[in-house]
């Protein structure tokens, strides 16, 4: 896995030493509930998340350059050992509304389309998740359909096709 740099963040693989930073945002029920997972109740929960779902190929720790702390996660969600084309992300609420996640998502889209040669990238989120909706709108994802899914919540299925991403890049 590589390291990806943006103006304000460094995206890198998670390490066991990131557990306290992960717990700092993952214990907030607004973060997990918005993404469909339980808020972490202990540092052990965060360690387990790093060991399992946050260690997938193409899943990155979002490190805020100014502090050096992990403030979130972002990457392509792994299904059965293969990099899929679904983008997932979570961010510490203290950093919401600053444009950090659109910056991160744009860098990951570049990686997905240019280096991983994806034809399309999906973003799936609960309709009520306003933060995720703003990120996907800023990054050019189009709503394809809505469906009632997990926990009987309406879920938005959005896509960004390679050709649409390229057009947004000016080429």
FIVONU-848093 format. One line per 10 residues: number of its first residue (from 1); their letters; for each residue x, y, z of N, C-alpha, C. Coordinates in steps of 0.05 Angstrom, whole numbers, plus 32768, in hexadecimal, padded with zeros to 4 digits. Atoms other than C-alpha are relative to their C-alpha. Layout:
// FIVONU-848093
NUM	A	X:Y:Z:X:Y:Z:X:Y:Z  ...
//
This chain:
// FIVONU-848093
1	XXXXXXXXXX	8011:7FE9:8000:8000:8000:8000:8012:8019:8000  7FF1:7FE8:8002:8017:8045:7FF2:7FF8:8015:8014  8008:7FE9:7FF1:8016:8087:8016:7FF7:8015:7FED  800B:7FEC:8012:7FEB:80BD:7FF7:7FFF:801A:8011  7FFF:7FE6:7FF2:7FF4:8106:800A:7FEC:8013:7FF3  8011:7FEA:8009:7FC1:813E:8004:800A:8019:800E  7FF7:7FE7:7FF4:7FC7:8186:8018:8001:7FFF:801F  8002:7FFF:7FE3:7FB1:817A:8060:8003:7FE4:800D  7FFF:801B:7FF4:7FB6:812E:8069:8015:7FEF:7FF3  7FF0:8016:800A:7FE2:80F2:8061:7FEF:7FE6:8003
11	XXXXXXXXXX	800F:801A:8000:7FBF:80B0:804F:8015:7FEA:8000  7FED:8015:7FFD:7FE6:8074:8067:7FF3:7FE8:800D  800C:8018:7FF3:7FDA:802D:8081:7FFE:8005:801E  8004:7FFF:7FE3:7FC0:8027:80C8:8016:7FF0:800D  7FED:8010:7FF0:7FF0:800F:80FE:7FF2:7FFB:801B  800B:8006:7FE5:7FE1:7FF2:8143:8002:8019:8012  7FFD:7FE8:7FF0:7FFA:8034:8160:7FEB:8015:7FFB  8015:7FED:8007:7FBE:8058:8141:7FE7:7FFC:8011  8019:8008:7FF1:7F8C:8038:8172:7FF4:8017:8010  800B:7FEA:7FF0:7F85:8075:81A0:7FF3:8015:7FEE
21	XXXXXXXXXX	800C:7FEC:8013:7F79:80A4:8165:7FE6:7FF5:7FF4  8019:800C:800B:7F46:8074:8146:7FEA:8001:8015  8014:7FFF:7FEB:7F23:806E:8189:7FF5:801C:8004  8008:7FE4:7FFC:7F20:80BA:818E:7FE8:8008:7FEE  8017:7FFA:8012:7EF1:80BD:8152:7FEB:7FEA:7FFF  8012:8017:8003:7ED3:8077:8151:7FEE:7FFC:8018  8011:8002:7FE9:7EB6:807D:8197:7FE7:8012:7FFE  8017:7FEE:8004:7E88:80B5:817F:7FEA:7FF2:7FF1  8015:800F:800D:7E45:8096:816E:7FF7:800C:7FE5  8007:7FF3:801A:7E3B:80C8:8135:8011:7FF4:7FE9
31	XXXXXXXXXX	7FEF:800A:8015:7E75:80A9:810F:7FF8:7FE3:7FF8  8007:801B:8006:7E65:805F:8114:7FE4:7FFC:7FF5  801C:8002:8008:7E1A:8066:810E:7FFD:8009:7FE3  8003:7FF6:801B:7E22:808E:80CE:800C:7FEC:7FEC  7FF3:8013:8012:7E4E:8057:80B1:7FF5:7FE3:8003  800C:801A:7FFC:7E26:801B:80CB:800F:7FEE:8012  7FF2:8011:7FED:7E54:8003:8102:7FFD:800D:801C  8003:7FF8:7FE4:7E51:8007:814E:8017:8012:8008  7FEB:7FEF:7FF4:7E77:803E:8172:8012:7FEF:8011  7FED:800F:7FF0:7EB6:8024:8192:7FFC:8007:801D
41	XXXXXXXXXX	8004:7FFB:7FE3:7EAE:801B:81DD:801A:7FFE:800F  7FE6:8003:7FF2:7EF7:800D:81EC:8017:8002:7FEB  7FE8:8000:8011:7F3D:8013:81D1:8004:7FE5:7FF2  7FFF:801B:800C:7F39:7FC8:81C4:7FEF:7FFE:7FE7  8010:7FFF:8018:7F01:7FD5:8192:800F:800C:7FE9  7FF0:7FF2:8015:7F2E:8005:816C:8017:7FEF:7FF7  7FEA:8012:8007:7F68:7FD4:816E:7FF6:7FEA:7FED  800C:8015:8011:7F3A:7F9E:8151:7FF9:800B:7FE4  8007:7FF4:801A:7F21:7FCD:811A:8019:8003:7FEF  7FE7:7FFC:800E:7F69:7FDD:8107:800A:7FE5:7FF6
51	XXXXXXXXXX	7FF7:801A:8007:7F7A:7F93:8106:7FF0:7FF3:7FEA  8012:800D:8013:7F3E:7F81:80DB:7FF9:8013:7FE9  800A:7FF0:8017:7F17:7FB2:80AF:8011:8017:7FF8  7FEF:7FE9:8007:7F48:7FEB:80B2:801B:7FF7:7FF4  7FE7:800A:800B:7F81:7FBE:809A:7FFC:7FF5:7FE3  8004:8009:801B:7F61:7FAE:8057:8013:800E:7FEC  7FF1:7FF2:8015:7F89:7FBD:8019:7FF0:8019:7FF7  800C:7FE7:8009:7F7B:8005:8002:7FEE:800D:8015  800E:7FF1:7FEA:7F5F:801B:8046:8016:8011:800E  7FEB:7FEE:7FF6:7F85:8057:8061:7FF8:800F:801A
61	XXXXXXXXXX	8003:7FEE:7FE9:7F8E:807C:80A3:8002:801C:7FF5  7FFF:7FE4:8009:7F7F:80C5:8097:800E:8010:8017  7FF0:7FF2:7FEC:7FB6:80EB:80BC:7FFF:801E:7FFA  8001:7FE3:8004:7FAC:8135:80C6:801D:800B:8004  7FE4:7FF7:8001:7FEF:8155:80B4:8007:8013:8018  7FFB:7FEC:7FEB:7FE8:818E:80E7:8006:7FF4:801B  7FFD:800C:7FE5:7FE5:815F:8123:800E:7FE5:7FFF  7FF4:801B:8001:7FFF:811C:810A:7FEE:7FEA:800A  8013:8014:7FF5:7FC1:80FA:8126:7FEE:7FF4:7FEA  8013:800C:8011:7F94:80C9:8102:7FE5:800B:8007
71	XXXXXXXXXX	801A:7FF4:7FFB:7F51:80EC:80FA:7FEA:7FF2:7FF1  8015:800F:800F:7F2D:80B9:80CE:800C:7FEA:7FF0  7FF8:8016:8012:7F2F:8081:809C:7FF3:8004:7FE6  800C:7FFE:801B:7F22:807E:8052:800E:7FEC:7FEE  7FF4:8012:8013:7F2C:804C:801B:7FEB:7FEF:7FF2  8011:8012:800F:7F10:8018:7FED:7FFA:7FE8:8011  8008:8015:7FED:7EE8:7FE5:8014:8005:7FE5:7FF3  7FF8:801A:8009:7F03:7F9F:800E:7FEA:7FEC:8004  8013:8015:7FFF:7ED4:7F67:7FFE:800D:7FE6:7FF7  7FF5:801B:8006:7EEE:7F1F:8002:801D:8002:7FF4
81	XXXXXXXXXX	7FE4:7FFF:8008:7F37:7F33:7FF9:8006:8010:7FE7  7FFC:7FF1:8019:7F2C:7F5E:7FBB:7FFA:801D:8005  8007:7FE4:7FFE:7F2E:7FA9:7FB6:7FE7:8005:7FEF  8018:7FFA:800F:7EE8:7FBD:7FA4:8000:801D:7FF8  8003:7FE5:800A:7ED0:7FFD:7F85:7FEE:8011:8012  8010:7FF0:7FED:7EAA:8015:7FC3:8012:8010:8012  7FF0:7FEE:7FF0:7EC8:8050:7FE7:7FF2:8004:801B  800A:7FFB:7FE6:7EBE:8055:8032:8012:8013:800F  7FF0:7FED:7FF0:7ED4:808A:8064:7FF2:8007:8019  800A:7FF7:7FE6:7ECC:80A3:80AB:8013:8016:8009
91	XXXXXXXXXX	7FF0:7FEA:7FF7:7EE4:80E3:80CB:7FF8:8009:801C  8005:7FF6:7FE5:7EEB:80FE:8111:7FEE:8019:7FFE  8013:7FEA:8001:7EB0:812E:811D:800D:801C:8004  7FF3:7FE6:7FFC:7EDF:8166:8133:800B:800B:7FE6  7FF6:7FF7:801A:7EF6:8169:80EA:7FEB:8001:7FEB  8016:7FFE:8014:7EB2:8167:80C8:7FFD:801D:7FF7  8006:7FE6:800A:7EA1:81A2:809C:8018:8010:7FF7  7FE8:7FF1:8008:7EE9:81B5:808B:800A:7FF9:7FE4  7FF8:8007:801B:7EED:8195:8046:8017:7FEC:7FFF  7FEA:8013:7FFF:7F20:8161:805D:7FF9:7FE6:7FF1
101	XXXXXXXXXX	8007:801A:800C:7EFA:8123:8047:7FFD:8003:7FE1  8000:7FFE:801D:7EEC:813D:8000:801D:8000:7FF5  7FE4:7FFF:8008:7F37:814B:7FFB:800C:7FE3:7FFF  7FF6:801C:7FFE:7F46:8103:8011:7FF3:7FEF:7FEA  800F:8010:8013:7F10:80E5:7FE4:800B:8006:7FE4  7FF5:7FFA:801A:7F2C:810A:7FA7:801A:7FF2:7FFB  7FE6:800E:8003:7F71:80ED:7FB4:7FFB:7FE2:7FFC  8006:801C:8003:7F53:80A7:7FBB:7FF3:7FFA:7FE4  800C:8004:801B:7F2A:80AF:7F7B:8017:8000:7FEB  7FE9:7FFF:8012:7F6B:80C2:7F57:800E:7FE5:8000
111	XXXXXXXXXX	7FF3:801A:7FFD:7F8A:8082:7F72:7FEF:7FEA:7FF3  8012:8015:800A:7F4D:8058:7F60:7FFF:8000:7FE1  8003:7FFF:801D:7F46:8071:7F19:801B:7FFE:7FF1  7FE6:7FFF:800F:7F8F:807D:7F05:8012:7FE8:8006  7FED:8016:7FF9:7FB5:8046:7F2A:7FF3:7FE5:8003  800E:8019:7FFD:7F82:8011:7F3B:7FEE:7FF9:7FE8  800F:8003:8019:7F5F:801B:7EF8:7FE3:7FF7:8004  801C:8006:7FFC:7F19:8019:7F13:7FEF:800E:7FEB  8012:7FF4:8013:7EE0:8027:7EE3:7FEC:8012:800D  8014:7FF1:7FF0:7EB2:8042:7F19:8006:7FFD:801D
121	XXXXXXXXXX	7FFD:8001:7FE3:7EB3:8051:7F63:7FE4:8006:800B  801A:7FFD:7FF3:7E75:8049:7F8E:8004:800D:801C  8002:7FF6:7FE5:7E64:806F:7FCD:7FE4:7FFA:800A  801A:8009:7FF5:7E2D:8051:7FF8:7FFE:800B:801C  8003:7FF5:7FE5:7E12:8075:8035:7FE3:8003:8006  801B:7FFB:7FF7:7DD4:807F:805E:7FF7:801B:7FF6  800B:7FE7:800B:7DA8:80B5:803F:8001:8016:8014  7FFF:7FEB:7FEB:7DA6:80DA:8082:801C:800A:8006  7FE4:7FF8:7FFA:7DF2:80E0:8083:8008:8018:7FEF  7FFC:7FE7:800F:7DF8:8129:806E:801E:8005:7FFA
131	XXXXXXXXXX	7FE4:7FFC:8005:7E44:812A:8076:800A:7FF0:7FE8  7FF8:8011:8016:7E4E:80F0:8046:7FF4:800A:7FE6  800D:7FF6:8018:7E1C:810D:8015:800F:8018:7FF6  7FF1:7FE8:8009:7E43:814F:8013:801A:7FF8:7FF3  7FE7:8009:800B:7E84:812A:8007:7FFC:7FF4:7FE4  8004:800D:801A:7E68:8100:7FCE:7FF7:8014:7FEB  8008:7FEB:8013:7E47:813D:7FAE:8018:8011:7FF7  7FE8:7FF0:8007:7E88:8166:7FB1:8013:7FF0:7FEE  7FED:8010:800F:7EAE:812C:7F93:7FF5:7FF5:7FE5  800B:8006:801A:7E7E:8121:7F58:7FF1:7FE6:7FFE
141	XXXXXXXXXX	8010:8019:8000:7E59:80E1:7F6C:7FE3:8007:7FF9  801C:7FFD:8007:7E13:80DA:7F4F:7FEF:7FEB:800E  8012:8013:7FF4:7DD9:80BB:7F74:7FF4:7FEE:7FEB  800B:8013:8013:7DC4:807C:7F50:7FE5:7FF5:8009  8019:8009:7FF5:7D8F:8060:7F7E:8001:8000:801E  8003:8002:7FE3:7D76:805C:7FC5:7FF2:7FE6:8007  800C:8019:7FF8:7D63:801D:7FEB:8000:7FFE:801E  8001:8005:7FE3:7D4F:8009:8031:8013:7FE8:8006  7FED:8016:7FFB:7D89:7FE0:804D:8004:7FFD:801E  7FF7:8005:7FE5:7DAF:7FD5:808E:7FF0:8012:8014
151	XXXXXXXXXX	800F:7FF2:7FEB:7D86:7FE8:80CC:7FE8:800F:7FF6  8017:7FF3:800D:7D4C:7FFA:809E:8003:801D:7FFB  7FFA:7FE4:8006:7D6D:803B:808B:8002:8003:7FE2  7FFE:7FFA:801D:7D67:805A:8046:801E:8005:7FFA  7FE4:7FFF:8008:7DAA:8053:8023:8003:800B:7FE4  7FFA:7FF5:801A:7DC6:807B:7FE9:8016:7FF1:7FF3  7FEC:800D:8010:7DED:8057:7FB3:8009:8014:7FEB  7FF6:7FEB:8012:7E19:8088:7F8D:8018:7FF6:7FF1  7FE9:8009:8010:7E4C:807F:7F56:800E:8017:7FF3  7FF0:7FEE:8010:7E83:80A4:7F34:800E:7FEF:7FEB
161	XXXXXXXXXX	7FF3:800E:8016:7E97:8089:7EF0:801A:800C:7FF9  7FE6:7FF6:8007:7EDE:808E:7ED8:7FFE:8017:7FEC  8002:7FEB:8013:7ECA:80B8:7E9C:7FF5:801A:800B  800A:7FE8:7FF3:7EA3:80E9:7EC8:8016:800C:8012  7FEA:7FF6:7FF0:7EDF:80EE:7EF7:8015:800E:7FEE  7FED:7FF5:8013:7F0D:80FA:7EBC:7FF7:801B:7FF6  800B:7FE7:800A:7EDF:8131:7EA2:8003:8016:8016  7FFD:7FEC:7FEA:7EE1:8153:7EE7:801D:8008:8003  7FE3:7FFA:7FFE:7F2E:8150:7EE3:8009:8011:7FE9  7FF9:7FF0:8017:7F2D:8174:7EA1:800D:7FEF:7FEA
171	X	7FF3:8010:8015:7F43:8139:7E77:7FF4:7FE5:7FFF
//
